[in-house]
């Protein structure tokens, strides 16, 4: 177990049981989601990656893609 996770668990132990359970439920859901995506990525074939890349290139050429700077604007204070 990492030091950061041990710190988080130490803080969780200080919370009321209902709060511990609420956070534990979120952790478990996050772990399940991560495992799902890992299985999805592992099951993706090279042909599927090639098709995805081709689709993205087509969307870019049609102007259907927004630059990341429009989605996540850079803060001026950084």
MIDRENPA-552350 format. One record per residue (C-alpha): y, z, x; residue in three letters. Coordinates in steps of 0.02 Angstrom, whole numbers, plus 50000, padded with zeros to 5 digits. Each point is the difference from the previous one (the first is absolute). Layout:
BEGIN
YZXALA
...
This chain:
BEGIN
500005000050000UNK
501724995850066UNK
501315013150038UNK
501154992849868UNK
498665001249866UNK
499625017950053UNK
501865004149981UNK
500024992349827UNK
498475009949946UNK
500775016050068UNK
501534996849892UNK
498924995849850UNK
499105016750015UNK
501685008649968UNK
500214991449831UNK
499405005749831UNK
498254993749953UNK
500684988349867UNK
501154991950129UNK
498584999050126UNK
498924991049870UNK
501414988049956UNK
500264995150182UNK
498124999150032UNK
499824988049853UNK
501354988850075UNK
499165000650170UNK
498324995349926UNK
500764985749901UNK
500874993750158UNK
498375000950099UNK
499084990649862UNK
501354986649997UNK
499964998250189UNK
498104998249998UNK
500134986949863UNK
501244989550100UNK
498965001850158UNK
498484993349906UNK
501054985749930UNK
500664995050171UNK
498285001450081UNK
499254988949865UNK
501324986450021UNK
499284984750087UNK
500894989150127UNK
500074986049869UNK
500865011849879UNK
501285005250133UNK
500314981550035UNK
500274996749813UNK
501185014949986UNK
501014994050150UNK
500114982549926UNK
500615007049833UNK
501345010350088UNK
500584985050100UNK
500154990049838UNK
501005013949917UNK
501165000650151UNK
500254981149999UNK
500425000649813UNK
501265013950031UNK
499025012549896UNK
500005013550134UNK
501425012650017UNK
500465005350176UNK
499525018050038UNK
501825003650036UNK
500354997149814UNK
498595011349946UNK
500295013550130UNK
501824998850052UNK
500445007450168UNK
501065015649985UNK
501694998350083UNK
499905017750071UNK
498514996250113UNK
